[in-house]
């Protein structure tokens, strides 16, 4: 009983409310009991159908303690198997080695007696319920029958053909073993042995008759057909498993032989026989998959469905190979792949038949594998179409590049890609059983259609003009798709039909979908079932669309068992809530990508690739360059205006890149030197800054400005050989950055960039003019840095002086101090000392730590530098004993006043700490 009900009963509810709770619990208990009884009835039925072996075997229960490593039945079976193996080895050794030492009578007497005894003993053992011993002796008897056949061939029929005799002996042994298994109904080994022995007669008879590889393959296929019949009709798993394995082995060998004969056929007439063999094998595989029984358990059902689908896939591949092999011999060699692809495409139309889901799945998988292999075969041509234009970089504007060596069969690559794209587009219509996932299928179809266009120039060996037109057309189409993905998505079948729903109201498995199943809303549980934390499967099973609990006699509370589907196990969700869930429209997973966004991203990637290839191809000649870049800029601008989200941003950035190339091409066409081209390139960031000011806080503006800012390093690299031009480029870039810094949202980053560019321009100009005074380089950086620090302190009084003034002061004081120490004149030390004194006094006046410390250290070092010569002269004039004496007196004074000095140091440190 749920905890909420118990709590309600403990709280002394009114009698009416308590009675209602008790009635509800009784209904739930009745429903749970009905489900348990139904499950018990189904389990009893399954146990009776499985026979006595499936039931629990009586026997003593082992007491708790250390578990034995080997159970008694296991040890018995191991001993029996070992004994039977030793006897079989002894029999083989006797027959092969000691056979010649006995006469004909002795031979017949020994083998006959031993074989008859071995065959009869298991029957007696079965009567005494010694099943394991009977199985071991029966295995020995089967080996003895094989030895009898071998001995008969060596002693009586030595002149017969070995293959023919082996075929006849295998057939006789298979029949004898099958009859022996029927006579001893409890033996499990003879019947599988008969199945294995039955694999040899037909192929060996075909070989003995001098048949060709095709005849032997037909014999193996006939054997596989018999194996399929046995596997489908056998009741015991011990017979079904070897029969299925033999069917796969024999049928697979015959199909491989037929495929080899079909591929090696040189004429349509020679390809007919392999095609018939492959079609017969395909029919056998499809029939086996069609008639595969469905197991009762869920795990076995999944495994059987996977096996049946794999068999149907093999059958579909065999049918495609048969039709494609005939078509291949009737077309030129370059059209071999399209011939097989046409066969695979026709198989898509054939799967419209009413068939089990596993068969339709296998046929769809076979067709999909061939389509995938065809697309991979054409992929090198697409790759060559994208990377081939890069060869133009070796000789820009030097003429069209020499065409490269195309892969074999490249002329048909666009056709193959177009057919695969069309097949993906119509797959949801023709293949309702296995519809491709919507975003993946649509994106793959788009990529394949675009690949067909990209591969066309390589496949057709088009000249520069048509090839460039094809690349630009592919780019335009991909950009249009990226900008408006809903236009192409509306044409796709999956966009107009929910996943899982077939055409004309049919479900994904080809069966009719009832209208009420598609229109019934999702079942809602009753308030009691949803609010009870202790309610489990029994409580959830009482939920109904109306919210009222079912009566004990209702179908939801009393599920009847089915002959094929076991009733639901206790504790699992069931009842009316599970029945009312719409099966025709499954909910998409929460992590599923948006189809329109996936289409847009795929189309955008395709447009970027083909656009890059078109731009590279346009570098072959000047007119082609301006044509390609102009068209790409126009396409990018149009997409940036009409698209949304990521597509708009990427298109805008691509437009900036194309504009940069167009400006560079225009300057190069005017035969301008490199530093002049660099000046022309600065028009791109300037235009982007103006556009960014016009766009304001538009989401595209930052991406456009950052992309345009990347042009500045290119301009700097072009102007680097000419220092005056480099200084001008840096200054103009600083002007653009300063103009951008006027906007509040760009001020922090653009302001620093402008200052750095101006300082760099000044330094380059000074270096170009031959100025080597360090202050000329440091002061242009110090003044703006101190101004920025002053503004920082005004806006944020809590800012440290090291952050505000430290970089600016250090940029001038440190280089000047290093220069003063190496300068023999007096002007630089004097000016530096005065400047350091002023900085120190200003720091003390304003109580700023950075100016005080930096200025004081600089002043002290300058004074030390100036007094050093006089100190050296004075030391040289003093007696040798005087410096040690003075040092000793100093140490004595410091030691005597050590505590006072420590207090002075602490006070100085505290006073510095109080400064900013």
C-alpha positions in Angstrom: 0.0 0.0 0.0 1.5 3.4 -0.8 2.9 5.5 2.0 0.4 8.4 1.3 -2.5 6.0 1.9 -1.0 4.7 5.2 -0.4 8.3 6.3 -4.0 9.2 5.5 -5.3 6.3 7.5 -3.2 7.2 10.5 -4.5 10.8 10.4 -8.1 9.7 11.3 -9.8 10.8 8.1 -13.5 11.0 7.9 -15.2 7.7 7.3 -16.3 8.5 3.7 -12.7 9.5 2.7 -11.2 6.5 4.4 -13.7 4.2 2.7 -12.8 5.7 -0.7 -9.1 5.1 -0.1 -9.7 1.5 0.9 -11.8 0.9 -2.2 -9.1 2.4 -4.4 -6.4 0.1 -2.8 -8.6 -2.9 -3.3 -9.0 -2.1 -7.0 -5.2 -1.8 -7.4 -4.6 -5.1 -5.6 -7.1 -6.9 -7.8 -5.5 -5.5 -10.9 -2.0 -6.5 -9.7 -3.2 -10.0 -8.8 -4.8 -10.4 -12.3 -1.5 -9.5 -14.0 0.4 -12.0 -11.9 -2.1 -14.7 -12.7 -1.9 -14.0 -16.4 1.9 -14.0 -16.3 1.9 -17.4 -14.4 -0.5 -18.9 -16.9 1.8 -17.8 -19.8 4.9 -19.2 -18.1 3.2 -22.6 -17.5 2.2 -22.7 -21.2 5.8 -21.9 -22.3 7.2 -24.6 -20.0 4.8 -27.2 -21.3 5.7 -26.3 -24.9 9.4 -26.6 -24.1 9.1 -30.1 -22.7 10.3 -31.7 -19.6 13.9 -30.7 -20.1 13.0 -27.0 -19.5 11.6 -27.7 -16.1 13.5 -27.7 -12.9 15.4 -31.0 -12.5 14.9 -32.6 -9.1 17.9 -33.3 -7.1 19.5 -32.7 -3.7 20.0 -29.1 -2.7 23.6 -28.4 -2.0 24.2 -26.9 1.5 25.7 -23.5 1.9 29.5 -23.4 2.0 32.3 -23.7 -0.4 30.9 -24.1 -4.0 32.3 -27.0 -6.0 34.4 -26.0 -9.1 32.7 -28.7 -11.2 29.1 -30.0 -10.8 28.5 -33.8 -10.9 26.8 -33.7 -14.3 29.6 -31.6 -15.7 32.2 -34.0 -14.4 30.3 -37.0 -15.8 30.0 -35.4 -19.2 33.8 -34.5 -19.2 34.7 -38.1 -18.3 32.3 -39.5 -21.0 33.6 -37.1 -23.6 37.2 -38.0 -22.8 36.5 -41.7 -22.9 34.6 -41.5 -26.2 37.4 -39.5 -27.7 40.0 -42.0 -26.7 38.0 -44.9 -28.1 37.5 -43.0 -31.4 41.2 -42.4 -31.6 41.9 -46.0 -31.0 39.4 -47.1 -33.6 41.0 -44.8 -36.2 44.4 -46.1 -35.4 43.2 -49.6 -35.6 41.5 -49.1 -39.0 44.4 -47.1 -40.5 47.4 -48.9 -39.0 46.4 -52.5 -38.0 43.9 -53.1 -40.7 46.4 -54.7 -43.1 47.5 -57.4 -40.6 44.1 -59.1 -40.6 42.3 -61.1 -43.2 39.1 -60.2 -44.9 37.0 -62.2 -42.4 38.7 -60.8 -39.4 38.2 -57.3 -40.7 34.5 -57.7 -41.4 34.0 -59.5 -38.1 35.8 -56.9 -36.0 34.3 -53.8 -37.7 30.8 -55.2 -38.0 30.7 -56.4 -34.4 32.1 -53.2 -33.0 29.8 -50.9 -35.1 26.7 -52.9 -34.3 27.5 -53.0 -30.7 28.2 -49.2 -30.6 25.0 -48.5 -32.4 22.9 -50.7 -30.2 24.4 -49.7 -26.9 22.9 -46.2 -26.8 19.4 -47.5 -27.2 19.8 -49.7 -24.2 21.4 -46.9 -22.2 18.5 -44.6 -23.0 16.0 -47.1 -21.5 18.0 -46.9 -18.2 17.9 -43.1 -18.4 21.7 -42.9 -18.9 21.5 -40.1 -21.4 25.0 -38.7 -21.2 26.6 -42.2 -21.5 24.3 -42.9 -24.4 25.4 -39.7 -26.2 29.1 -40.6 -25.8 28.7 -44.1 -27.1 26.5 -42.7 -30.0 29.3 -40.3 -30.9 31.7 -43.3 -31.0 29.2 -45.2 -33.2 29.1 -42.3 -35.7 32.8 -42.3 -35.9 32.8 -46.1 -36.5 30.4 -45.7 -39.4 32.7 -43.3 -41.0 35.6 -45.7 -40.5 33.4 -48.5 -42.0 32.9 -46.4 -45.1 36.7 -45.8 -45.3 37.5 -49.4 -44.7 35.0 -50.5 -47.4 36.7 -48.2 -49.9 40.2 -49.5 -49.1 39.3 -53.2 -49.0 36.4 -53.7 -51.4 36.2 -50.8 -53.8 39.8 -49.5 -54.3 39.2 -48.6 -57.9 36.3 -46.3 -57.5 36.6 -42.6 -58.0 37.4 -40.9 -54.7 35.1 -37.9 -55.1 32.1 -40.0 -56.3 32.6 -42.6 -53.5 32.9 -39.8 -50.9 29.7 -38.2 -52.2 27.8 -41.5 -52.1 29.2 -42.4 -48.7 28.3 -39.0 -47.2 24.8 -39.4 -48.6 24.4 -42.9 -47.1 25.9 -41.8 -43.8 23.5 -38.8 -43.6 20.5 -41.1 -44.3 21.7 -43.7 -41.8 22.4 -41.2 -39.1 19.0 -39.5 -39.6 17.3 -42.9 -39.3 19.3 -43.8 -36.3 18.3 -40.5 -34.7 14.7 -41.2 -35.4 15.1 -44.7 -33.8 16.8 -43.4 -30.7 14.6 -40.4 -30.0 16.5 -39.3 -27.0 19.9 -38.9 -28.8 20.8 -35.4 -29.8 24.1 -35.9 -31.7 23.1 -38.1 -34.8 20.7 -35.6 -36.4 23.2 -32.6 -36.4 25.8 -35.1 -37.7 23.5 -36.1 -40.5 23.0 -32.4 -41.4 26.7 -31.8 -41.6 27.3 -35.0 -43.6 24.5 -33.9 -46.0 26.6 -30.9 -47.2 29.0 -33.1 -49.2 27.0 -35.3 -51.6 25.8 -32.7 -54.2 29.0 -30.6 -54.5 31.2 -33.7 -54.6 29.0 -35.3 -57.2 29.2 -32.2 -59.3 33.0 -32.2 -59.0 33.2 -35.9 -59.8 31.2 -35.4 -62.9 33.6 -32.8 -64.2 31.3 -29.9 -63.6 32.5 -26.3 -63.8 32.7 -23.9 -61.0 29.2 -22.7 -61.8 27.8 -26.3 -61.6 29.5 -26.8 -58.2 28.1 -23.5 -57.0 24.6 -24.6 -58.1 25.0 -27.8 -56.2 26.2 -25.9 -53.1 23.2 -23.6 -53.5 20.8 -26.6 -53.7 22.4 -28.0 -50.5 21.9 -24.6 -48.8 18.3 -24.7 -49.8 17.9 -28.1 -48.1 19.6 -26.7 -45.0 17.2 -23.7 -45.0 14.3 -26.1 -45.1 15.7 -28.1 -42.2 16.5 -25.0 -40.2 13.0 -23.6 -40.6 11.2 -26.9 -40.0 13.3 -28.3 -37.1 11.9 -28.1 -33.6 15.1 -28.6 -31.7 17.8 -25.8 -31.4 20.5 -28.5 -31.7 19.4 -29.1 -35.2 18.4 -25.6 -36.3 21.8 -24.1 -35.3 24.0 -26.5 -37.4 21.6 -26.4 -40.3 21.6 -22.6 -40.3 25.4 -22.5 -40.1 25.7 -25.0 -43.0 23.2 -23.0 -45.0 25.2 -19.8 -44.5 28.5 -21.5 -45.4 27.2 -23.3 -48.5 25.1 -20.4 -49.7 27.8 -17.9 -49.0 30.3 -20.0 -51.0 27.9 -20.3 -53.9 27.2 -16.5 -53.9 30.9 -15.7 -53.8 31.5 -18.0 -56.7 28.6 -16.5 -58.6 30.0 -13.0 -57.9 33.4 -14.0 -59.2 31.9 -15.5 -62.3 29.8 -12.4 -62.9 32.7 -9.9 -62.5 34.9 -12.0 -64.8 32.2 -12.3 -67.5 33.2 -10.5 -70.7 29.9 -10.6 -72.6 26.2 -10.4 -71.8 25.7 -14.0 -72.7 28.5 -15.1 -70.3 27.0 -13.1 -67.5 23.5 -14.7 -67.7 24.4 -17.9 -65.9 26.2 -16.2 -62.9 23.2 -13.8 -62.8 20.8 -16.7 -62.5 22.9 -18.2 -59.8 23.0 -14.9 -57.9 19.3 -14.4 -58.3 18.5 -17.9 -57.0 20.8 -17.3 -54.0 19.0 -14.0 -53.4 15.6 -15.6 -53.6 16.7 -18.3 -51.1 18.1 -15.7 -48.7 15.0 -13.6 -48.9 12.8 -16.6 -48.4 14.8 -17.6 -45.4 14.5 -14.2 -43.9 10.8 -14.0 -44.7 10.0 -17.3 -43.0 12.2 -16.8 -40.0 10.0 -17.5 -36.9 9.7 -14.8 -34.2 10.9 -16.1 -30.8 8.9 -15.4 -27.7 11.5 -13.6 -25.5 12.4 -10.0 -26.3 16.2 -10.6 -26.3 15.9 -13.6 -28.6 13.5 -11.7 -30.8 16.0 -8.9 -31.3 18.8 -11.3 -32.1 16.6 -13.2 -34.6 15.5 -9.9 -36.2 19.1 -8.8 -36.6 20.0 -12.2 -38.2 17.0 -12.1 -40.5 17.9 -8.6 -41.6 21.5 -9.6 -42.2 20.3 -12.5 -44.4 17.9 -10.2 -46.3 20.8 -7.8 -46.8 22.9 -10.6 -48.3 20.0 -11.5 -50.6 19.6 -7.9 -51.7 23.3 -7.6 -52.4 23.2 -10.8 -54.5 20.2 -9.4 -56.5 22.1 -6.2 -57.1 25.2 -8.0 -58.2 23.1 -10.2 -60.6 21.4 -7.3 -62.4 24.5 -5.1 -62.2 26.7 -7.8 -63.7 24.5 -8.2 -66.7 24.3 -4.4 -67.2 28.1 -4.0 -66.8 28.8 -6.2 -69.7 26.4 -4.2 -71.9 27.9 -0.7 -71.2 31.4 0.8 -71.6 33.9 0.1 -68.8 33.5 3.6 -67.3 29.8 2.9 -66.7 30.3 -0.2 -64.6 29.7 1.6 -61.3 26.5 3.3 -62.6 25.3 -0.1 -63.8 25.5 -1.5 -60.3 24.1 1.7 -58.8 21.1 1.5 -61.2 20.4 -2.0 -59.9 20.5 -0.8 -56.3 18.2 2.1 -57.1 15.7 -0.2 -58.7 15.8 -2.3 -55.6 14.4 0.7 -53.7 11.3 0.6 -55.8 11.0 -3.1 -55.2 10.8 -2.8 -51.5 7.3 -1.3 -51.8 5.9 -4.9 -51.6 4.1 -6.1 -48.5 6.8 -8.0 -46.6 7.9 -8.4 -43.0 9.9 -5.5 -41.6 13.1 -7.5 -41.4 13.0 -8.2 -45.1 12.4 -4.6 -46.0 15.1 -3.5 -43.6 17.6 -5.9 -45.3 16.7 -4.8 -48.8 17.0 -1.2 -47.8 20.4 -1.9 -46.1 21.7 -3.7 -49.2 20.6 -0.8 -51.5 22.2 1.7 -49.0 25.5 -0.1 -48.9 25.8 0.0 -52.7 24.8 3.6 -52.7 27.4 4.4 -50.1 30.1 2.4 -51.9 29.3 4.3 -55.1 29.5 7.7 -53.4 32.9 6.7 -51.9 34.1 5.6 -55.3 33.3 9.1 -56.7 34.8 11.0 -53.7 38.3 11.3 -55.2 36.9 13.2 -58.1 35.2 15.6 -55.8 38.4 16.0 -53.8 40.3 16.7 -57.0 37.7 19.3 -58.0 38.2 21.1 -54.7 42.0 20.9 -54.4 43.0 21.1 -58.1 42.7 24.9 -58.3 45.4 25.3 -55.7 47.9 24.5 -58.4 47.3 28.0 -59.8 49.2 29.5 -56.8 52.5 28.4 -58.4 51.9 30.8 -61.3 49.2 33.5 -60.5 47.8 35.1 -63.6 49.9 32.8 -65.7 47.1 31.1 -67.5 44.8 28.1 -66.9 46.5 25.2 -65.1 47.2 22.0 -66.9 44.5 19.5 -66.2 45.6 16.7 -63.8 45.2 13.0 -64.2 41.6 12.1 -63.4 40.9 8.8 -61.7 39.6 5.9 -63.8 35.9 6.3 -64.6 35.8 9.9 -63.5 33.5 10.8 -66.4 30.6 9.1 -64.6 31.3 10.4 -61.1 28.8 13.3 -61.4 26.1 10.9 -62.6 26.8 8.6 -59.7 26.6 11.4 -57.1 23.4 12.8 -58.6 21.8 9.3 -58.6 22.8 8.7 -55.0 21.5 12.2 -54.0 18.2 11.5 -55.7 17.9 8.1 -54.0 18.4 9.8 -50.6 15.7 12.3 -51.5 13.1 9.7 -52.4 14.2 7.1 -49.8 11.5 8.2 -47.3 8.9 7.6 -50.0 10.2 4.2 -51.2 11.5 2.8 -48.0 8.9 3.4 -45.2 10.3 0.5 -43.1 13.7 2.1 -42.6 13.4 5.8 -43.2 16.8 7.6 -42.9 17.1 10.1 -40.0 15.8 13.4 -41.2 18.7 15.8 -40.6 21.3 13.2 -41.7 19.5 12.1 -44.8 18.6 15.6 -46.0 22.1 16.9 -45.3 23.7 13.9 -47.1 21.5 14.5 -50.1 22.5 18.1 -50.2 26.2 17.3 -50.0 25.9 14.7 -52.7 24.1 17.1 -55.1 26.7 19.8 -54.4 29.5 17.2 -54.9 28.0 16.3 -58.3 28.3 19.9 -59.4 31.9 20.2 -58.0 33.0 17.0 -59.8 31.6 18.0 -63.1 34.6 20.2 -64.3 37.0 17.4 -63.5 34.9 14.7 -65.0 34.2 16.6 -68.2 37.6 18.3 -68.4 36.0 21.7 -68.8 38.1 24.8 -69.7 38.7 27.7 -67.3 35.5 29.7 -68.1 32.9 26.9 -67.9 34.7 25.4 -64.9 34.6 28.7 -63.0 31.0 29.1 -63.9 30.1 25.7 -62.5 32.0 26.4 -59.3 30.3 29.8 -58.8 26.9 28.3 -59.6 27.5 25.6 -57.0 28.5 28.2 -54.5 25.4 30.4 -55.3 23.1 27.4 -54.9 24.6 26.3 -51.6 24.5 29.9 -50.3 20.8 30.2 -51.3 20.1 26.9 -49.5 22.0 28.1 -46.4 20.2 31.5 -46.3 16.7 29.9 -46.8 16.9 26.2 -45.8 13.1 26.0 -45.4 12.7 26.3 -49.2 14.5 23.0 -49.9 13.2 21.3 -46.8 9.7 21.9 -48.0 10.4 19.8 -51.1 11.7 16.9 -49.1 9.3 14.1 -48.3 10.4 14.0 -44.6 9.4 17.6 -44.2 5.7 16.8 -44.9 5.4 13.6 -42.9 6.1 12.8 -39.3 8.8 10.3 -38.5 7.5 6.7 -38.3 4.4 7.5 -40.4 4.3 6.0 -43.9 2.5 7.1 -47.0 -1.3 6.9 -47.1 -1.5 6.5 -43.3 0.8 3.5 -43.2 3.1 2.9 -40.3 6.9 2.4 -40.7 6.5 -1.3 -41.0 4.1 -1.1 -43.9 0.9 -1.9 -41.9 -2.1 0.4 -41.8 -2.1 2.9 -39.0 -5.5 3.3 -37.3 -6.7 6.9 -37.3 -7.5 6.8 -33.6 -4.0 5.8 -32.8 -2.6 8.9 -34.6 -5.2 11.2 -33.1 -5.4 9.9 -29.5 -3.7 12.3 -27.1 -1.1 11.1 -24.7 -2.6 9.2 -21.8 -2.6 11.1 -18.5 -2.4 9.3 -15.2 -4.9 9.8 -12.4 -4.0 12.3 -9.7 -3.7 9.4 -7.2 -1.2 7.6 -9.4 0.9 10.6 -10.1 1.1 11.9 -6.5 1.8 8.7 -4.7 5.5 8.3 -4.2 5.2 4.7 -3.3 3.2 3.7 -6.3 5.0 1.3 -8.6 4.0 -0.6 -11.7 0.7 -1.7 -10.4 -0.3 1.9 -9.6 0.9 3.2 -12.9 -1.1 0.5 -14.7 -4.3 1.9 -13.4 -3.8 5.3 -15.2 -6.3 5.9 -17.9 -6.9 8.8 -20.3 -9.9 9.9 -18.2 -8.1 9.7 -14.9 -10.5 7.1 -13.3 -9.2 3.7 -12.1 -10.3 0.7 -14.0 -12.5 -2.0 -12.6 -11.1 -5.5 -11.9 -12.9 -6.9 -14.9 -11.8 -4.2 -17.4 -9.1 -5.0 -20.0 -6.6 -2.6 -18.4 -6.9 -4.4 -15.1 -7.1 -8.0 -16.4 -4.8 -8.3 -19.4 -5.2 -11.6 -21.3 -2.1 -13.5 -22.4 -1.3 -13.8 -26.1 0.1 -16.8 -27.9 3.0 -14.7 -29.3 3.6 -11.8 -27.0 4.1 -12.5 -23.3 2.1 -10.4 -20.9 3.9 -7.6 -19.1 6.0 -8.6 -16.2 5.1 -7.2 -12.8 6.4 -3.8 -12.0 6.5 -2.6 -15.6 4.3 0.1 -17.1 1.2 -1.2 -18.8 -2.5 -0.9 -19.0 -4.5 1.7 -20.8 -1.8 4.3 -20.5 0.5 2.2 -22.6 -2.2 1.4 -25.1 -3.2 5.0 -25.5 0.3 6.2 -26.3 0.5 7.1 -30.0 2.8 4.6 -31.8 2.7 6.3 -35.2 4.4 9.5 -34.1 7.3 8.9 -31.8 8.6 11.8 -29.9 12.0 13.1 -31.1 14.9 12.8 -28.6 15.7 16.0 -26.8 19.2 16.0 -28.3 18.1 15.7 -31.9 19.4 18.6 -34.0 17.1 21.0 -35.7 16.7 19.9 -39.4 16.7 23.4 -40.7 19.8 24.4 -38.8 21.6 21.3 -39.9 20.6 22.0 -43.5 21.8 25.6 -43.2 25.2 24.6 -41.6 25.8 21.9 -44.2 25.0 24.2 -47.1 27.2 26.9 -45.6 30.1 24.5 -45.4 29.6 23.4 -49.0 29.4 27.1 -50.1 32.7 27.9 -48.3 34.5 25.0 -49.9 33.3 25.6 -53.5 33.8 29.4 -53.0 37.4 28.9 -52.0 37.9 26.6 -55.0 36.4 29.2 -57.3 38.6 32.0 -55.9 41.7 29.9 -56.4 40.7 28.9 -59.9 40.1 32.6 -60.7 43.7 33.4 -60.0 44.6 31.8 -63.4 43.9 35.0 -65.3 43.1 38.6 -64.4 39.6 38.7 -65.9 38.8 35.4 -64.1 40.1 36.9 -60.8 37.9 39.9 -61.0 34.9 37.9 -62.1 35.3 35.2 -59.4 35.9 37.7 -56.6 33.2 40.1 -57.7 30.6 37.3 -57.9 31.7 35.9 -54.5 31.5 39.3 -52.9 28.0 39.9 -54.3 26.8 36.4 -53.2 28.2 36.9 -49.7 26.6 40.3 -49.3 23.3 39.0 -50.5 23.5 36.1 -48.1 24.5 38.4 -45.2 21.4 40.6 -45.9 18.9 37.7 -46.3 20.2 35.1 -43.9 20.0 34.8 -40.2 22.1 33.6 -37.3 25.4 31.8 -38.1 24.9 31.9 -41.8 24.6 35.7 -41.8 27.8 36.1 -39.7 29.9 33.8 -41.8 28.6 35.3 -45.0 29.5 38.8 -43.8 33.0 37.7 -42.8 33.4 36.0 -46.2 32.3 39.2 -47.9 35.1 41.1 -46.1 37.6 38.5 -47.1 36.5 38.7 -50.8 36.6 42.5 -50.7 40.1 42.3 -49.4 41.1 40.1 -52.3 39.3 42.3 -54.7 41.2 45.4 -53.5 44.5 43.6 -53.6 43.8 42.3 -57.1 42.9 45.9 -58.3 46.1 47.3 -56.8 48.2 44.5 -58.3 46.5 45.0 -61.7 47.6 48.7 -61.5 51.2 47.4 -61.0 51.6 49.1 -57.7 54.5 48.2 -55.5 54.0 46.2 -52.3 54.0 49.1 -49.9 51.4 50.9 -52.0 49.2 47.8 -52.0 49.5 47.8 -48.3 48.1 51.3 -48.2 45.2 50.3 -50.4 44.4 47.3 -48.2 43.8 49.7 -45.3 40.6 50.7 -47.1 39.1 47.4 -45.9 39.3 48.0 -42.2 38.3 51.7 -42.7 35.2 50.6 -44.5 34.5 48.0 -41.9 34.8 50.6 -39.2 32.3 52.9 -41.0 30.0 49.9 -41.5 30.3 48.9 -37.8 29.4 52.4 -36.8 26.4 52.3 -39.0 25.3 48.8 -37.7 25.8 49.8 -34.1 25.1 46.9 -31.8 24.1 44.5 -34.6 25.4 41.0 -33.9 27.2 40.9 -37.2 29.2 44.1 -36.6 31.9 42.6 -34.2 32.6 39.7 -36.6 32.9 42.1 -39.6 35.3 44.4 -37.7 37.5 41.6 -36.4 37.8 40.1 -39.8 38.7 43.5 -41.3 41.2 44.0 -38.5 43.0 40.9 -39.6 43.9 42.7 -42.8 46.2 45.1 -40.9 48.9 42.4 -40.3 48.9 41.6 -44.0 49.3 45.3 -44.9 52.2 45.6 -42.3 53.9 42.5 -43.8 53.6 44.1 -47.3 55.0 47.4 -46.2 57.8 46.0 -44.0 60.6 46.3 -46.6 59.9 50.1 -46.8 60.2 51.7 -43.2 58.7 55.1 -44.1 55.7 53.3 -45.7 55.5 51.0 -42.8 55.3 53.9 -40.4 52.5 55.4 -42.6 50.6 52.2 -42.6 50.8 51.9 -38.8 49.7 55.5 -38.4 46.7 55.1 -40.7 45.8 51.9 -38.9 46.0 53.8 -35.6 43.7 56.5 -37.1 41.1 53.8 -38.0 41.4 52.3 -34.5 41.1 55.7 -32.9 38.0 56.4 -34.9 36.6 53.0 -33.8 37.4 53.9 -30.2 35.0 56.8 -30.4 32.2 54.3 -30.0 31.5 53.4 -26.4 31.2 49.6 -27.0 34.6 49.5 -28.8 36.5 52.0 -26.6 38.5 49.7 -24.3 40.0 47.5 -27.0 40.2 49.9 -29.8 41.7 52.6 -27.6 44.6 50.5 -26.6 45.1 49.3 -30.1 45.2 52.9 -31.4 47.8 53.9 -28.8 50.0 50.9 -29.6 49.7 51.6 -33.4 50.6 55.2 -32.9 53.6 54.4 -30.8 54.8 51.8 -33.2 54.4 54.2 -36.1 56.5 56.8 -34.2 59.2 54.3 -33.4 59.4 53.1 -37.0 59.6 56.6 -38.3 62.3 57.6 -35.8 64.3 54.5 -36.7 63.9 55.3 -40.4 65.3 58.8 -39.7 68.3 57.5 -37.9 67.4 58.7 -34.4 69.1 56.7 -31.6 68.2 58.7 -28.5 66.2 56.4 -26.3 64.0 59.3 -25.0 62.7 59.9 -28.4 61.3 56.4 -28.4 60.1 56.3 -24.8 58.5 59.7 -24.4 55.8 59.1 -27.1 54.7 56.0 -25.1 55.1 57.6 -21.7 52.9 60.6 -22.3 49.8 58.7 -23.5 50.3 56.1 -20.8 50.5 58.8 -18.1 47.4 60.5 -19.5 45.5 57.2 -19.5 46.6 56.6 -15.9 45.4 60.0 -14.9 42.0 59.3 -16.4 42.0 55.9 -14.7 42.6 57.5 -11.3 39.9 60.1 -11.8 37.3 57.5 -12.8 38.5 55.0 -10.2 40.2 56.6 -7.2 40.9 53.2 -5.6 43.1 52.1 -8.5 46.7 51.5 -7.5 49.4 54.0 -8.7 51.4 51.1 -10.0 48.6 50.2 -12.4 48.0 53.8 -13.4 51.5 55.4 -13.5 53.9 52.5 -13.2 54.0 51.4 -16.9 54.3 55.0 -18.2 57.1 56.1 -15.8 59.0 52.8 -16.2 58.9 53.1 -20.0 61.0 56.3 -19.8 63.0 56.1 -16.5 64.5 52.7 -17.0 65.8 53.1 -20.6 67.1 56.6 -19.7 68.8 55.3 -16.6 70.6 52.6 -18.6 71.6 55.1 -21.1 72.9 57.5 -18.4 75.1 54.9 -16.8 76.9 54.4 -20.1 77.0 58.1 -21.0 80.2 60.1 -20.2 78.5 63.5 -20.6 76.8 65.5 -17.8 73.6 66.6 -19.6 71.7 63.3 -19.6 72.4 62.5 -15.9 71.4 66.1 -14.9 68.2 66.1 -16.8 67.3 62.6 -15.7 68.1 63.5 -12.1 65.9 66.6 -12.3 63.1 64.6 -13.8 63.5 61.9 -11.1 63.5 64.5 -8.4 60.3 66.0 -9.8 58.6 62.6 -10.0 59.7 61.8 -6.4 58.4 65.1 -5.0 55.1 64.7 -6.9 54.7 61.2 -5.5 55.4 62.4 -2.0 53.0 65.3 -2.4 50.2 63.1 -3.8 51.1 60.2 -1.6 51.5 57.9 -4.6 53.7 54.9 -4.1 54.8 54.2 -7.7 56.1 57.8 -8.5 57.8 58.0 -5.1 59.6 54.6 -5.4 60.5 54.8 -9.1 61.6 58.4 -8.8 63.6 57.9 -5.6 65.4 54.8 -7.0 66.2 56.6 -10.2 67.5 59.7 -8.4 69.6 57.5 -6.0 71.1 55.6 -8.9 71.9 58.7 -10.9 73.5 60.3 -7.8 75.5 57.1 -7.2 76.7 57.2 -10.8 77.8 60.8 -10.5 79.5 60.4 -7.2 81.2 57.1 -8.0 84.4 58.6 -9.5 84.9 60.9 -6.5 84.3 58.1 -4.1 86.9 56.0 -5.9 89.4 58.8 -5.8 88.8 59.4 -2.1 89.1 55.7 -1.3 92.4 55.6 -3.2 93.7 58.5 -1.1 92.8 57.0 2.3 95.0 54.6 4.2 94.4 50.9 3.6 93.3 50.3 7.2 90.6 53.1 7.2 87.9 51.4 5.1 87.8 48.3 7.3 87.7 50.5 10.4 84.8 52.5 9.1 82.9 49.4 8.1 83.4 48.1 11.7 82.2 51.3 13.2 79.2 51.2 11.0 78.4 47.7 12.0 78.8 48.6 15.7 76.4 51.6 15.3 73.8 49.5 13.5 74.1 46.8 16.1 73.7 49.2 18.9 70.7 50.8 17.4 69.3 47.6 15.8 65.8 47.8 17.5 65.5 51.5 16.6 66.4 50.8 12.9 63.8 48.0 12.8 61.2 50.4 14.0 62.3 52.9 11.4 62.0 50.3 8.7 58.5 49.3 9.9 57.3 52.9 10.0 58.7 53.5 6.4 57.0 50.3 5.2 53.7 51.3 6.8 53.9 54.8 5.3 54.5 53.2 1.9 51.6 50.9 2.5 49.3 53.8 3.2 50.1 55.3 -0.2 48.3 54.4 -3.4 
